[in-house]
Amino acid sequence: MTDRLTDLSRIADSMQGAYLSRRQMLKSTAVLSMGAALLAACAEDDDDAGDDEDTGDEVSDDPAGGDAEEDDEDTDEAAEDEDEGDSEDTDAEEVSQEERSGGELQVALIGEPPTLDIHNTSATVTTHVTMHMYENLFTWDEEFQAIPELVDTHEVSDDGLLNTLTLREGVMFHNGDEMTAEDVHASIDRWANVVGVGFGEELMGATEEMRVVDDYTLEFEMTEAFGTFVVVLARQNNGCAIYPQSIVSEIGTEDVPQPVGTGPYQFVEWQADQHIIVERFEDYVYRDEEPNGYGGRKHAYLDAIRFIPVPDEAARVSGLQAGDYHFLEEISTDQFETLEGGENIVAEVGPPAGNDQIIMNMEQGLMTDVSMRRAVQAAIDADEILTAAWGEDYYRADPGHMWEETVWHTTVGEDLYNIGDPELAADYLEEAGYDGEPVRLITTEEYADMYSTAIVLEQQLEDAGMTVEVQVFDWATLLETRDDMAAWDLAITGFSFRVDPTQLPFMRCEWGGRWCSDEKVEIVNRLFSEVEFEDRFAAWEELQELIYEQVPMVKTGEGLNLLTYSASMQNVELTLLAPAYWNVWLEG
């Protein structure tokens, strides 16, 4: 494909993840430009969201793009002087980096991760910890454009039927082995089998053959052009982190007993209910590029990071105030306001990092009746729930299942959002023949917004005529309970910020309430495989409309991102997808 198409692809990618302040430009130009951009993505080198976000993976080693010659002797001498100055500046920067190094970061988690095997869970708390140990083939830059991480170059044939990945050479695993194409092949194969319906199945379903060409090259021969190739392999919850083949061969689909990755920090120990410790990996192989979002150079200034499960929010807050913790994973608005202006504490409000959902058990029990699900949908007053969950000034009530900060946002189905009509809900209950059987609602106190959502929802459903039984678990146990389809009817959960709709966990039939209608599966297949943005966006709008019609879940809204951390933490920038502590150091 032409260089011009590559440039269009890059522009489209940078636009795709733009924040709200840039949405006017997005709305006026995205649809016109994305189609051409995605064509570049699938036909040329990369990525991604399919058409709306494609990535342009290959980056020139010579950003200047020219051959400059000096004719003049004086100019040559001046250039030599400049080179010496640059060298001195670099040395000073290196000294500065060394001076920053050291110390142990204390991170207060909302609870215990269910596992440290990211292939085996979509839990955000697992991603929070393991993204410092594991790396993916691709990750996201500061504008949510997919960029290479463990990949050096990615090429796509003109017909979109051959994806060629060339890996970075010399990348080391924490066990001392060098990463090769065999490790990547084994990891993708294992991940695809573990995650089942969704990214893994979609990728392998579109792949005729995945083959190792040599130590650093893999080829994917596709059955059809696959617009989301890079999206599915990029960093995310439940993502395709790369593990050593030796470990994959030994454990199969069982949980990884001891995490081994290629990241800037390596696993040390996990003492249940006490801590998870990772420490600087001295043989970490950095990328040459400057830090860029979740990609580029990742410097491990910290000696170690200690992740401490602290389910009680008051204990997390008092620990930050006392200097026992540096960063709090989760905080309610009430506690946030008590920390604002606190000595040696930073409290910031950012764009939403997630949204809250009430999911329905579509496989067993009361909610298999669509009239029961519609009764829940009709009873919900989202503003009332969001005010309790996040605080009056700290939420966004929005019908879109993709965030306003992305080009995927749509309000299709909004007439069935935030209904708040108990009489209409009662009509649906009568239609369903509801006889007062308890509706089992499971939640957790570890996420304060989820617990508050459950308490208000209980009252709203009872006002409509339901009998509700609220069951409270720690987060890990809630996830286990949710997998037992005979144990619950409604469950409170939340989705972390996603760049592309195919990353949403409900794309998989096996996730959550097991939503797997024929209509859903057909639309999801198109969303994964279509190349042009317009076609993918149309499929996404159809899917969001189907959500409101079939009611596998009800979105309440989005809580704004509340960040609280010690003022001693420097260079805290990456928090929207999950907090990242590389390139962060401690002062004082």
N, C-alpha and C positions, 0 to 999 in steps of 0.2 A: 504494500500500500504506500501511498505517497507520504512525504514528510508533512504536507499540509493536513492530511487526515490525522496524522499522529498529533500534530499541534491541537487540532480540534478536540481530539480525545483527552489531552491533558487539560485543556480549558474546561471541558465538560466535567472532568473529575473534580477539579478544584471548586467548580460551582456546586457539585452535587452535595457536598457536606456543609454548605455555607450556613452560617448562623442567621438568626432572625433579622439582624441589621442589614443583611444582604438579600432578603427575600424578594424585595421589589424587582431587583435585577433578575433573580432566579425565575420569578413568575413570567417575566416578559420575554426571556430568552431561552429558558431551559428546553422547552418542548421543541423549538425550531432547531437547536444546535445538537441536542442529545442524540438524535437519530444518526446523524453523520458521525458523531463522536463514537457511538457504540459500534458502528460499523468498523471504525478504526480499531476499537478494542478487540473485537472478535476476529477481525481479519488480520490484524497485525500483531500486536504483541501483548495484549493482555486481557483484560480483566473482566470483568467485574460485574458490578450490579447489572451488568448486562448491558445496558445501554445507557444507563444513566450514569453509570459511573465507570468509566473504564479507565484503565490506569496508565497506560504508557509506561511499561516497566523499564525499558532500556533508557539509561541515562548516559549522556555523553561524558567521557572522561575529560573532555576539554571544553569547559563551559564558555571559554572565550570564542572558540569556533574559528580561529584564524591562525595564520602563520605570519608572525611579525618579525621583521629583521631590522637590526640597528646598523646604519651605514656609517655612523660617525663615531670616532674614537671617544670623544667626550661623553657621548650618550652611553657608550658601552661602560665607561667607568662609573657613570651615574647609576646605571642598572646594577653594577656589582655592589655599589654602596647600598642600594635599596635592598638587594638580596641579603646583605649582612644585617641590615636593620630588621628585615623580616625574621631572620634567624634568631636575633636577640629577643624579638617579641615572642616568638614561639617558645624559646627557652623560659622566658618569664612566665608564660602561660602554663607551661609544664610544672614549674615550681609552684605556681599558684594552685594547680590541681593537687599536687602532693600535699600542700599545706591543708587543703580541704579534707583530705582523706582521714577516715577514722570514726570511731564511735558506733554505737548500736542503736538503731532506730526501734522504738517501741510502738507497735501498732495495736490498738484495741479493736478487735473484731466483734461483731454482734453475736458470734457463737462459733461452734466447732464446725469446720468443713466436713461434709459427709465423706469425702475422699480427697486425695491429692492427685488422683488420676483424672486429668481434665477430659480425656476421651469418654469417661464414664459418668459425667454429670454436667448439668447445665447450671449448677449453683454458682451465683456470682461470687460468693465468699471463696470458693475454690479458685476461680479465676484471679481474684485479688491476690491470693498467695502465690499461685503457681506461675503466673505470668513473669515472675522474676527468675524462675528456673527454666521454663520451657520457652521455646521459640517456634514460630510457624514459618512456612515458606514465604508468606506475605504478611504485611501488617498495614497500618493506616497512618498517613501523614497528618499534619495539623489541620487539613481541610477535608479529612476523611476520604482521601484518595488512596486506593490500594497501591502500595509500593513494596519492592522486594525486601525480604528480611534474610532468610537463609538462601534464597535464590539469588543468583548473580544476574542472569538474563532469562527472559521468557519470550518465546517466539510463537506466533500462531500462523499457520499456513493461510494462503489467500482464501481458500475455501472453508476455513475454520475447522477442518477435520483433523488437524495435527497440532497439538500443543507440545512444545519442547522446552523443558526446564534445564538450565545449566546452573549447577549449585556452586556456591562459594567454596573455594578450596581452603583446606587448613583449619576448618571449624572443628573445635574439639568438644566432645561430650565430657561431662563431669567425671566419668569413669576412666578418662584418659584415652579413649578411642577417638579417631577422627571420623567425622560424619561423612558418609558416602551415599551414593544413590540407593544402595541396598537398604540402608537404614530408612531412607525416605519412603521407598517402595513398601517396606514392611509396616511402617507407621500409618501410611495412607490406607493400606489394606486392612489393618487392624481397626483403625478409627472408623472406616466405612462400615465395617461389620458391627462394631459396638454401638454406634449412634443409630443404626437402622434407618427407618423411614426419615427422610429429610436430606440433609447435605450429603451424607455418605451414600445413600441409595441413589440419589439423583445424579451424583458425579459418576459413580460406577455404572449406573444404568445407561449413561450416555457415553461410556468408555468401552470401545471394542477391545482394546488391549492397553495395559500399562506396562511398559517394558524398560528395563535398565539397559542403556546403551553402553555406558562405561562408568567409571567410578563417580563421575560428577554430572552425568546426563541421564535424564529420564524423558521418555516420550509417551504421550497419551494419544492413541489413535481413537478418534471419536466416531460414534455412529451418526452424529449430527452436530452441527455447530452448537456450542454450549455457552450461552452468554454470561453465565455466572461462574465460570471456571475459577477465576482468581478470588471472587467473593467467598466461595466455599472453602478455600484453602488459606484464607487470611485469619489473623488473630481474632478470637471471639470466645464467648462462653461455649463449652463443649466443642472447642475447636480442634483442628488437626495439628496438635503439637508433634514435634519430631522426637521420637525415642530411639535408643540404640536397637538394632535388629536383635542383638543377643538377648535383650530383656523381653522384647515382643515375642520372640520364639519361645521363651520360657513360660510366660504368663498367659498367653492367649488373650482371652477376653476378661480374665480376672483382674482385680485392681492391682495397679503397680505397687509392690511392697515398699519400694524406696525410690522416690523420684530421681530420674537422671535425665537431664536435658542439656542444652547448649547455652543457656542464658547467663547473664552476668553474676547471678548468685546461685549457689549450690546448696542442696538440702543437707542439714546437719542432724536434726532430730525432731520427732513429734511426740510429745508427751500429752496424752489425751487430757483435756480440760486444764492444761497448764500453758503450753506454748508450742509453736512451730518455729524453729530457728533455721535461717538460711544465712550463709556467709559468702563473702566475696570469692568469686571463682578466679583465681590468679591467672589461669590460662585462657580466659575468655578472649575470643577473637572479635575485635570491634569492626564495624563497618567504617569505611573511610569518610562517608558523608557526614555533614554536620547533623546534630539532632534535629529531627523533623517529626513532630507529633510523636507517635509511638514507634517511629523508625529512626534510621540514621544511627549515629554513634551513641552508645549507651555506656556511660562511665559509672563504675561501681565505686563511688566515693566512700560509702559506708562499709565498715568492717563486717557488719552483720545486721540483719533485720529479725526482730522477734515479734511474731504474730501471737497475740494473747486473746483467747476467747473471754469476753466480758459481757455476758448476756444482759446484765442489769445496767440500764442506761445511766442511772444515777451514779453508779460506780465508775462508768466510763468518764462521765463529766468530772467527777471529783478527782479521778486519776489524772486527767489532763490539767486541771487546776493545780494539783500538787506536783506536777512535773514527772509523774510516773509514766505517762504515755505522751507520745509526740503527735499521734494522729488518731482520730476517731472515725471508724468506718461509717457509723450511722448515728444520727442524732435527731430528736424531735424539735419542732419549732420552739416549744416552751424552753427547752434546755439551751437551744441555740441563742435565744434572746438573753438568757442569763450569762452567756459567755461573751456576747458582744461587748467590746471595750474592756474585756478582762486583761489583766496584766500578763504580758508575755504570751498572749493567745491571739491567733488570727481567726476571725469568723467572717466567711464570705458567702454570698448568695450567687449561684450561677444558674445557667439554663437547666431544664429538667434532665436528670441523668437516668430517669426511668419512669415507668407508669404502673399503676395498680390495676389488677384484674381480679374479677370473681369468676372462677372457672367452674363449669358444671360437669358432673359425672355423666358422661354420655353412654356408658357401657352397662351400668347396673343401677338399680334403685329409682327413686322418684323422678330424677331429672332426665330420665330417658324419654319422658313425655314432653314434647315441645311446648305444650300449653303450660306445664309447670315452669319451664325455663322462661317462657314469655311472661309469666306472673312475676318472676324474680326481676326480669328486665323492667317491667312496668312499675314495680314498687320502688325502684332505686331513685333516690334524690341524690345525684352525684355531688352537688355543691355542699349538701349537708355532710355527706361522708368525707369529702375532701377537706372541709373546714376542720373536722375533728382529727383527720389523719395528718394534715400538714399545717394547719393554721390559716386564718383568713387571708393573709397576704402572701402565702407561700405555695400556692397551687395554680394549676391551669386546667380548667374544665374544657376538654376538647374531644370531639368524637373520633378524631383520626387515630388509627392504630399505628401509624408512623408519625414521628415527631415533626413539628412545624419547621424544625431546623434542617430538614431534608427535602429534596424535591419530590419525595414520595407522599407527602402529606395530602390528604383528601378528606372532605367532609361527607362523602357518600354515606347514606344511612343515618344522617344526623337527626331525622325526625323520630328515630327510635332510641335516641340517646337522652339520658337525663330526664326521663319521663316523670318520675315522682308522683304516680297516680295510684294510690292504694285501692280505689274503687275498680279501676280497670284491672289491676292485679287480681282482685277478688273475683272478677268475672272469669279470668283465665283459670283460676283455681276451681271454680265451679265447672268449667268446661273440661278440666282434667279429672273431675270426680275426686278431688282431694278430700280425704277423710280425717285430717288432723294428725297423720303420722309424723313423728319428729323429723325435721330436716336437719341433718348432721352437717354442721359448718365447722371446718377445721382452720385454725389460724396459729400464729406464733406471737409471743411477746418480744422476741428478739428483734423483730422489725416493728417499731412502735406504730408506724403507719398501718401495717397489716392488722395489728391488734385493734386499733381504733376503728378501722374499717369494719371489722367483724362485729364490734359492739354496736355501732350505729346501724349496720345492716340487719342485725338481729331485731332491732326495734322496728325498722321499716317493714320487714317481712311479717312480723307479728301484727303490725297495724293492718296489713292486708289480709290477715286471717291464717297465717301459717304458725305452726308450732316449731320453734327453732331450738336446737341443742348445740351450743358452742363448745368445742373441744380445743384446748390450748396445748401446743407441743413446743419443744425446742425445734429449731429449724431443721436439723438433720432428721429428727424423728418425724416431723411433718412430711418431709419428702418420702420417707419410707412408708408412712401411712397412706400417702396419696397413691403410691404404687399398688396398694391393696384396694382394688376397686369395690370391694364389698364393705369398706370401712367408712365411707363418706359420701356426701351428696354435693356439697359446695366447698370450695377451698379458696382461700385468699392467697394471692401470689403477686409478684411484680416482675416486670421485664426491664432489664437494663437497656440503656440507649443502644439502638441498632442503626447501622448505616444503610442497610438494604433489607427490604421486607422478607427476603428468603432466610434471613438470620433469626427471625422470630421463631420461638420454639414450637408454636402450635402448627407450624408447617408439617411437622412429623405427626403421623396418625397415632404413634405410640406415646406421645407426650401427654401429660396432664389428664384431662378428661376423656382422651381417646376419640377426638373428633375426626371422623374418617368417612364422610359422605362421598358418594360418587362425584357430586358436583365439585366438592372441595378438591379432591384428588386431581380432577381434570384441569382445574384452574391453576393449581400449584405446579403441575407439570409444565404448563405454558410459562408460568412466571420464571421457572428455572431455565427453560430452554430457549425462549425467545431472545433474539439479539437486539432488535431495535427498541429504544426506550419507549416510544409510543405504544408498542405492542405490550411491553411488560407493564407499563403503567395502567393500560386498559385492563389487563388481567388482575392487577392489584386492586383496582377499584371494584371489579367484580367480586373479588374475594372478600373485601371489606363489607360490601353490601350483603354477601352471603352470611357473614358473621352476624349481622344485625337480624337477618331473617331466621337463621337456624339456631342462633343464641347458644353457641358452645361456651361462650364467656361473655361477661359484661365489663367493659372498661369503665372505671370510675373517673380517672384523670391522671394528671402528672404532678408530682411534687417537685418544686424547685430544688436544685442541688445545694444543700447546706454543707459547707466545708468548715471544719474546726480542727485546728492543729497548732502546735507549738510554734511560737515566733522564731525558735531556734532552727526550724526547718527552712532551708533555702532552696529556691528554684523549684517550688511546687507548681507544676503546670498541668500534668496529665491526670485528669480525674474523671472525665466524662464517660469513657468506656469502662474504666476501672482505675483506681489510683496506681500510679507507677512510681517507684522510688529510685530507679536509676537516674543519674544526673541530679540527684538531690543530695545535699550535704547538711551537716549540723554545725551551727556556730554558737559559741557561748556555753 
